[in-house]
Amino acid sequence: MGFITAMSSMAIQLKANRVVTGTKIPHPCGDPNLSAEADRALRRTIMNCALASLQTDVKGPTMFSPDVTFTSG
Amino acid sequence: MKLEMATFFVKDVRFSKHTSYDSEVLEINKEELINLVLEDKRVLSADLDVARPGEKTRIVKLRDAVEPRVKVSGPGCVFPGILGPVETVGEGRTNRLSGVTVMISSEYRPTILSGSGSQSSVIVDMWGQVGHLTPFGSMVNIVLMVALVDGVTELDAHAAMQLAEFKVALRLAETTREKVPQDIEVFELFRTDPSLPRIVYIAGATTAWHMPHSGVAYYGLPIRESLPTLIHPNEVLDGAITKDVRVGTGHRPTTWSWMNPAVILELLRQHGKQLNFLGVILQRTRFETEFGKQITAACTSQMARLLGADGAISTRISTSGNNFMDMMLTVQACERKGVKTVFVTAEWGGKNGDELPLVFYVPEATAMVSTGSFERDVMMPVPDKVIGVGDCQLIQLTSGDKLYPSSVEFTLPASYCLLDGVDCLGRLSSTCQQY
């Protein structure tokens, strides 16, 4: 199972196997501040990372970071 | 900056024709105080009652409590930015009535009906076991009961309810103006022995950017996504930090608790004796990305290092796991910069104490103080009297929550259903034993 969350280091501590870093706690899988097009591209990036994590063998909790630039806290 | 805190003890409160203070008794003219509250056109009706320790009295629909204080000399006023202009406070003399509070039990028609931004209320019992779970069971509480007119916005509701309690508290403290206090304590961060350990206090303050009021205000300004701010501890004692009065919850300290901040008071008292108190870092927490959390941790720890701190004591408000992570990362960042840090926090642990007490940890958090679990059930016995605004037969604490019958026995799911039921600022009234 892959787990998309903005609190990824907490998920690692809780022993989730495949942790995918999401954008933000209220919206881990996108960003409503972006245009519809840019939001769709961002969601695709995160989902591709999550799908890639499912195809990767892991030995214990592992972090997968999508290629996303963070600009807000 | 030298602040003289002059204390006038209150053993009892009596209704009278005049509002006055003498020989540890506060006499109040109920009509005068009610008229003061009714001056605000947002207030539909107001009433007032008194609850004393030991009485089998339950107070419901509570949102906040405040200690009566008045500035008698020096710049500004108590609650700067709210009761007067913005002027840096913490100097001169402040008179306080000790052992008495002004509480607000209130209702209005909310426009936010669900979620974390909605209004809520809590309970206080004046006797028995539940009376010991909040600081208010051992004090005389003057309970203001206020209903607002229809059509107020959420922020207006906060402002009207806050103004009602602050104005009444100020009027009561005014009675001490010409009187001789029983005690004067002087708080000052004077230059001291350089060999004493240099200690900073990190006050974690959870705020939410998306709510009408963010949750915590500095000089009346709700703090939103700010980076840490360095403030003088005396400012806090003069009411520089206040809260969203709409949200009555044991998760967050009352204004009373912010005016009596346990860690700040003890650090001030030990300044020049055991330690050198450097100041308070007011740290906004509850960032919504790990990126943001890392930045607040980096910035706060850097501020501590620039102050030359040897050690830090940190507390947090709100029991959310979100802000817990910010605080833990701050402990880590401080320790890595050579600032030894003690983290004071309430814990989870579940109903029976056999669940995870902490949701996140860092190996650098080697010294922590627990202020107890907030997840235990609270058994509420049958009261003789219930005080609260409007109809108090059935009470609802948060929007969408179930209704509790206030005058029969019932069980609350956690201590955060009581006013200051979670010890956020480290007053440590709870003890534990090994078994």
Interface residues (C-beta under 8 A of the other chain):
Chain A: A6 M7 S8 S9 M10 Q13 T21 T23 K24 I25 P26 F70 S72 G73
Chain B: E225 F287 E288 T289 E290 F291 G292 K293 I295 T296 G321 N322 M325 V359 F360 Y361
